[in-house]
Amino acid sequence: MKKVLVLATLLWTMTVLGCAGNGLKFSAFGPGDVTDLNAADSVAMLKNGKDILILDVRSEKEMKSKHDFLIGATMIPERELAGRLSEIAAYKEKKVLLACPCGLRSRRAAELLVRNGFEHVYNIAAPGIPGLVDVPGAPVERR
């Protein structure tokens, strides 16, 4: 029982820390790494950039039930992304900004893109899409 409690505590801690995005650039993959951005930096990138793919990796169920949507985002659930890379292949050398409700699935999806040759990959870190709502000029629509 004690081992189960320790394991559960460790998993919970990893999840909480994983949702604590801090804008740092991680270097697990070398060139073409994923850059985690906070909400304000994500909005600034979208305002100042052109030809950026916004990729929302929430599940179909979440997309139907959540109220905050990124205007202009392409919706591909994280679980389907590996099989649908051909749909976004035109962005391999362009900026791709990934989003989800917490920043964890979008981070995993971003790492998948890097492993598949995408060069300019950004993740909206915790708190993900909900964090964009309070940023002036954010391309978020409430439904």
DRENPA-3360 file (N, C-alpha, C; in nm, 2 decimals, always signed):
BEGIN
1 = MKKVLVLA = +0.08/-0.12/+0.00/+0.00/+0.00/+0.00/+0.09/+0.13/+0.00 ~ +0.19/+0.12/+0.08/+0.28/+0.24/+0.09/+0.35/+0.27/-0.05 ~ +0.38/+0.16/-0.12/+0.44/+0.18/-0.26/+0.35/+0.24/-0.35 ~ +0.22/+0.20/-0.35/+0.12/+0.26/-0.43/+0.10/+0.41/-0.40 ~ +0.10/+0.44/-0.27/+0.08/+0.58/-0.23/+0.20/+0.67/-0.28 ~ +0.32/+0.61/-0.27/+0.44/+0.68/-0.31/+0.44/+0.70/-0.46 ~ +0.40/+0.60/-0.54/+0.39/+0.61/-0.68/+0.28/+0.71/-0.73 ~ +0.17/+0.70/-0.66/+0.06/+0.80/-0.69/+0.10/+0.94/-0.67;
9 = TLLWTMTV = +0.17/+0.96/-0.56/+0.22/+1.10/-0.52/+0.33/+1.14/-0.63 ~ +0.41/+1.06/-0.67/+0.51/+1.09/-0.77/+0.45/+1.12/-0.90 ~ +0.35/+1.05/-0.94/+0.28/+1.08/-1.07/+0.20/+1.21/-1.06 ~ +0.14/+1.23/-0.95/+0.07/+1.36/-0.93/+0.16/+1.48/-0.94 ~ +0.28/+1.47/-0.87/+0.38/+1.57/-0.87/+0.43/+1.60/-1.01 ~ +0.46/+1.49/-1.09/+0.51/+1.51/-1.23/+0.40/+1.58/-1.31 ~ +0.27/+1.55/-1.29/+0.17/+1.61/-1.37/+0.16/+1.76/-1.33 ~ +0.16/+1.79/-1.20/+0.16/+1.93/-1.16/+0.27/+2.01/-1.22;
17 = LGCAGNGL = +0.39/+1.95/-1.20/+0.51/+2.02/-1.25/+0.51/+2.03/-1.40 ~ +0.45/+1.93/-1.47/+0.44/+1.94/-1.62/+0.35/+2.05/-1.66 ~ +0.25/+2.09/-1.58/+0.16/+2.20/-1.62/+0.21/+2.33/-1.57 ~ +0.33/+2.34/-1.52/+0.39/+2.47/-1.47/+0.48/+2.52/-1.57 ~ +0.43/+2.55/-1.69/+0.52/+2.61/-1.80/+0.59/+2.74/-1.76 ~ +0.71/+2.75/-1.81/+0.78/+2.87/-1.76/+0.85/+2.94/-1.87 ~ +0.82/+2.92/-2.00/+0.88/+2.99/-2.11/+1.02/+2.95/-2.14 ~ +1.07/+2.84/-2.09/+1.20/+2.80/-2.11/+1.21/+2.72/-2.24;
25 = KFSAFGPG = +1.33/+2.72/-2.31/+1.35/+2.64/-2.42/+1.41/+2.51/-2.38 ~ +1.35/+2.40/-2.42/+1.41/+2.27/-2.38/+1.49/+2.22/-2.50 ~ +1.60/+2.15/-2.47/+1.69/+2.11/-2.57/+1.71/+1.96/-2.58 ~ +1.60/+1.88/-2.57/+1.61/+1.74/-2.57/+1.64/+1.68/-2.71 ~ +1.61/+1.76/-2.81/+1.62/+1.71/-2.95/+1.73/+1.78/-3.03 ~ +1.80/+1.88/-2.98/+1.90/+1.95/-3.06/+1.83/+2.05/-3.15 ~ +1.88/+2.08/-3.27/+1.82/+2.18/-3.36/+1.67/+2.15/-3.39 ~ +1.59/+2.25/-3.39/+1.45/+2.23/-3.41/+1.38/+2.20/-3.28;
33 = DVTDLNAA = +1.43/+2.23/-3.17/+1.37/+2.20/-3.04/+1.23/+2.27/-3.03 ~ +1.16/+2.22/-2.93/+1.03/+2.28/-2.89/+1.06/+2.40/-2.80 ~ +0.99/+2.51/-2.82/+1.00/+2.62/-2.73/+0.87/+2.64/-2.66 ~ +0.87/+2.64/-2.53/+0.75/+2.66/-2.45/+0.73/+2.81/-2.44 ~ +0.61/+2.86/-2.47/+0.58/+3.00/-2.45/+0.47/+3.02/-2.35 ~ +0.47/+3.13/-2.28/+0.35/+3.17/-2.20/+0.25/+3.23/-2.28 ~ +0.13/+3.26/-2.23/+0.02/+3.30/-2.30/+0.05/+3.44/-2.37 ~ +0.11/+3.53/-2.30/+0.14/+3.66/-2.36/+0.23/+3.65/-2.48;
41 = DSVAMLKN = +0.34/+3.57/-2.46/+0.43/+3.55/-2.57/+0.37/+3.48/-2.69 ~ +0.28/+3.39/-2.66/+0.21/+3.32/-2.77/+0.12/+3.42/-2.85 ~ +0.05/+3.50/-2.78/-0.03/+3.60/-2.85/+0.06/+3.70/-2.93 ~ +0.17/+3.74/-2.87/+0.26/+3.83/-2.95/+0.31/+3.77/-3.07 ~ +0.35/+3.64/-3.07/+0.39/+3.57/-3.18/+0.29/+3.57/-3.29 ~ +0.16/+3.54/-3.25/+0.05/+3.54/-3.35/+0.03/+3.68/-3.41 ~ +0.04/+3.78/-3.33/+0.02/+3.92/-3.38/+0.13/+3.96/-3.48 ~ +0.25/+3.92/-3.45/+0.36/+3.97/-3.53/+0.41/+3.88/-3.64;
49 = GKDILILD = +0.35/+3.76/-3.64/+0.40/+3.66/-3.74/+0.30/+3.64/-3.85 ~ +0.34/+3.58/-3.96/+0.26/+3.54/-4.07/+0.28/+3.40/-4.10 ~ +0.18/+3.34/-4.16/+0.20/+3.20/-4.20/+0.23/+3.11/-4.09 ~ +0.16/+3.12/-3.98/+0.18/+3.03/-3.86/+0.07/+2.94/-3.85 ~ +0.10/+2.81/-3.83/+0.00/+2.71/-3.81/-0.03/+2.70/-3.66 ~ -0.16/+2.72/-3.63/-0.20/+2.70/-3.49/-0.27/+2.57/-3.49 ~ -0.21/+2.48/-3.40/-0.26/+2.34/-3.40/-0.32/+2.31/-3.26 ~ -0.45/+2.29/-3.25/-0.52/+2.25/-3.13/-0.53/+2.10/-3.13;
57 = VRSEKEMK = -0.47/+2.04/-3.02/-0.46/+1.89/-3.02/-0.56/+1.83/-2.91 ~ -0.66/+1.90/-2.88/-0.76/+1.85/-2.79/-0.84/+1.73/-2.86 ~ -0.90/+1.65/-2.77/-0.98/+1.54/-2.83/-1.10/+1.59/-2.89 ~ -1.17/+1.51/-2.97/-1.30/+1.55/-3.03/-1.40/+1.59/-2.92 ~ -1.40/+1.50/-2.82/-1.50/+1.53/-2.71/-1.47/+1.66/-2.64 ~ -1.35/+1.69/-2.62/-1.31/+1.82/-2.56/-1.35/+1.94/-2.65 ~ -1.32/+1.92/-2.78/-1.35/+2.03/-2.87/-1.50/+2.07/-2.87 ~ -1.58/+1.97/-2.85/-1.73/+1.99/-2.85/-1.77/+2.05/-2.71;
65 = SKHDFLIG = -1.70/+2.02/-2.61/-1.75/+2.06/-2.47/-1.68/+2.19/-2.42 ~ -1.56/+2.22/-2.47/-1.49/+2.33/-2.41/-1.54/+2.46/-2.48 ~ -1.53/+2.57/-2.41/-1.59/+2.70/-2.45/-1.49/+2.79/-2.51 ~ -1.36/+2.77/-2.50/-1.25/+2.86/-2.55/-1.19/+2.79/-2.68 ~ -1.20/+2.87/-2.79/-1.14/+2.82/-2.91/-1.04/+2.92/-2.97 ~ -0.94/+2.87/-3.03/-0.84/+2.95/-3.09/-0.89/+2.98/-3.23 ~ -0.91/+3.10/-3.27/-0.96/+3.14/-3.40/-0.85/+3.10/-3.50 ~ -0.89/+3.03/-3.60/-0.80/+2.99/-3.71/-0.72/+2.87/-3.69;
73 = ATMIPERE = -0.75/+2.80/-3.57/-0.67/+2.68/-3.54/-0.71/+2.56/-3.62 ~ -0.62/+2.48/-3.65/-0.64/+2.35/-3.72/-0.66/+2.25/-3.60 ~ -0.76/+2.17/-3.61/-0.79/+2.08/-3.50/-0.75/+1.94/-3.54 ~ -0.65/+1.88/-3.47/-0.61/+1.75/-3.49/-0.58/+1.69/-3.35 ~ -0.66/+1.60/-3.30/-0.64/+1.54/-3.17/-0.50/+1.48/-3.16 ~ -0.44/+1.49/-3.04/-0.30/+1.44/-3.02/-0.29/+1.29/-3.06 ~ -0.39/+1.22/-3.03/-0.38/+1.07/-3.06/-0.39/+1.04/-3.21 ~ -0.43/+1.14/-3.29/-0.44/+1.12/-3.43/-0.32/+1.18/-3.51;
81 = LAGRLSEI = -0.25/+1.26/-3.44/-0.15/+1.35/-3.51/-0.05/+1.27/-3.59 ~ +0.01/+1.16/-3.53/+0.11/+1.08/-3.60/+0.06/+1.03/-3.73 ~ -0.06/+1.00/-3.74/-0.12/+0.95/-3.87/-0.17/+1.05/-3.96 ~ -0.16/+1.18/-3.92/-0.21/+1.29/-4.00/-0.11/+1.39/-4.03 ~ +0.02/+1.36/-4.01/+0.13/+1.46/-4.04/+0.13/+1.51/-4.18 ~ +0.08/+1.43/-4.28/+0.08/+1.47/-4.42/-0.01/+1.60/-4.44 ~ -0.11/+1.61/-4.35/-0.20/+1.72/-4.36/-0.14/+1.86/-4.33 ~ -0.03/+1.85/-4.25/+0.04/+1.98/-4.21/+0.18/+1.98/-4.26;
89 = AAYKEKKV = +0.22/+1.89/-4.35/+0.36/+1.88/-4.40/+0.41/+2.02/-4.46 ~ +0.32/+2.10/-4.51/+0.36/+2.23/-4.57/+0.42/+2.32/-4.47 ~ +0.41/+2.29/-4.34/+0.46/+2.37/-4.23/+0.59/+2.32/-4.17 ~ +0.65/+2.23/-4.23/+0.78/+2.17/-4.18/+0.88/+2.28/-4.15 ~ +0.89/+2.38/-4.24/+0.99/+2.48/-4.23/+0.93/+2.62/-4.18 ~ +0.80/+2.61/-4.14/+0.73/+2.73/-4.09/+0.70/+2.72/-3.94 ~ +0.65/+2.82/-3.88/+0.62/+2.81/-3.74/+0.49/+2.74/-3.71 ~ +0.50/+2.65/-3.61/+0.38/+2.58/-3.57/+0.36/+2.60/-3.42;
97 = LLACPCGL = +0.24/+2.65/-3.38/+0.21/+2.68/-3.24/+0.11/+2.58/-3.20 ~ +0.14/+2.50/-3.10/+0.05/+2.39/-3.05/-0.02/+2.43/-2.92 ~ -0.15/+2.39/-2.90/-0.22/+2.43/-2.78/-0.31/+2.31/-2.74 ~ -0.34/+2.31/-2.61/-0.43/+2.22/-2.54/-0.47/+2.29/-2.41 ~ -0.56/+2.23/-2.33/-0.61/+2.30/-2.21/-0.50/+2.31/-2.10 ~ -0.39/+2.24/-2.10/-0.30/+2.24/-1.99/-0.15/+2.26/-2.04 ~ -0.12/+2.23/-2.16/+0.01/+2.24/-2.21/+0.09/+2.11/-2.22 ~ +0.03/+2.00/-2.16/+0.10/+1.87/-2.16/+0.08/+1.80/-2.29;
105 = RSRRAAEL = -0.04/+1.78/-2.34/-0.06/+1.71/-2.47/+0.00/+1.78/-2.58 ~ -0.01/+1.92/-2.58/+0.05/+2.00/-2.69/+0.20/+1.99/-2.68 ~ +0.26/+1.97/-2.57/+0.40/+1.95/-2.56/+0.44/+1.82/-2.62 ~ +0.37/+1.71/-2.59/+0.40/+1.58/-2.65/+0.38/+1.59/-2.80 ~ +0.28/+1.65/-2.84/+0.25/+1.67/-2.99/+0.37/+1.75/-3.05 ~ +0.41/+1.85/-2.98/+0.52/+1.93/-3.04/+0.65/+1.85/-3.05 ~ +0.68/+1.77/-2.95/+0.79/+1.68/-2.96/+0.78/+1.58/-3.08 ~ +0.66/+1.53/-3.10/+0.64/+1.44/-3.22/+0.67/+1.52/-3.35;
113 = LVRNGFEH = +0.63/+1.64/-3.36/+0.66/+1.72/-3.48/+0.81/+1.74/-3.50 ~ +0.88/+1.77/-3.39/+1.02/+1.78/-3.40/+1.09/+1.65/-3.45 ~ +1.05/+1.54/-3.39/+1.10/+1.41/-3.43/+1.07/+1.38/-3.58 ~ +0.97/+1.45/-3.64/+0.93/+1.43/-3.77/+0.98/+1.54/-3.87 ~ +1.08/+1.62/-3.82/+1.14/+1.71/-3.91/+1.08/+1.86/-3.91 ~ +0.99/+1.89/-3.83/+0.93/+2.02/-3.82/+1.04/+2.11/-3.74 ~ +1.07/+2.22/-3.80/+1.18/+2.30/-3.75/+1.15/+2.41/-3.65 ~ +1.04/+2.47/-3.66/+1.00/+2.59/-3.57/+0.87/+2.56/-3.49;
121 = VYNIAAPG = +0.89/+2.48/-3.38/+0.78/+2.43/-3.31/+0.77/+2.50/-3.17 ~ +0.65/+2.55/-3.14/+0.62/+2.62/-3.02/+0.50/+2.56/-2.95 ~ +0.51/+2.56/-2.82/+0.40/+2.51/-2.73/+0.35/+2.61/-2.64 ~ +0.22/+2.63/-2.63/+0.16/+2.72/-2.54/+0.16/+2.64/-2.40 ~ +0.25/+2.68/-2.31/+0.27/+2.62/-2.19/+0.15/+2.64/-2.09 ~ +0.15/+2.58/-1.98/+0.04/+2.59/-1.88/+0.02/+2.74/-1.85 ~ -0.11/+2.78/-1.84/-0.23/+2.69/-1.84/-0.29/+2.67/-1.98 ~ -0.21/+2.67/-2.08/-0.26/+2.64/-2.22/-0.36/+2.74/-2.27;
129 = IPGLVDVP = -0.46/+2.68/-2.34/-0.57/+2.77/-2.40/-0.64/+2.86/-2.29 ~ -0.67/+2.81/-2.17/-0.74/+2.89/-2.08/-0.66/+3.02/-2.04 ~ -0.53/+3.01/-2.05/-0.44/+3.12/-2.01/-0.45/+3.23/-2.12 ~ -0.49/+3.20/-2.24/-0.50/+3.30/-2.34/-0.62/+3.40/-2.32 ~ -0.72/+3.35/-2.26/-0.85/+3.43/-2.24/-0.82/+3.57/-2.19 ~ -0.73/+3.59/-2.10/-0.71/+3.72/-2.03/-0.61/+3.80/-2.10 ~ -0.55/+3.76/-2.21/-0.45/+3.83/-2.28/-0.51/+3.92/-2.39 ~ -0.50/+4.05/-2.38/-0.56/+4.14/-2.48/-0.52/+4.11/-2.62;
137 = GAPVERR = -0.61/+4.10/-2.71/-0.59/+4.07/-2.85/-0.57/+3.92/-2.88 ~ -0.59/+3.83/-2.78/-0.57/+3.69/-2.81/-0.68/+3.64/-2.90 ~ -0.64/+3.56/-3.00/-0.74/+3.51/-3.09/-0.83/+3.40/-3.04 ~ -0.90/+3.43/-2.93/-0.98/+3.32/-2.86/-1.12/+3.36/-2.87 ~ -1.21/+3.26/-2.90/-1.35/+3.28/-2.91/-1.42/+3.20/-2.80 ~ -1.51/+3.26/-2.73/-1.58/+3.18/-2.63/-1.72/+3.14/-2.69 ~ -1.75/+3.02/-2.68/-1.88/+2.97/-2.73/-1.97/+2.92/-2.62;
% end
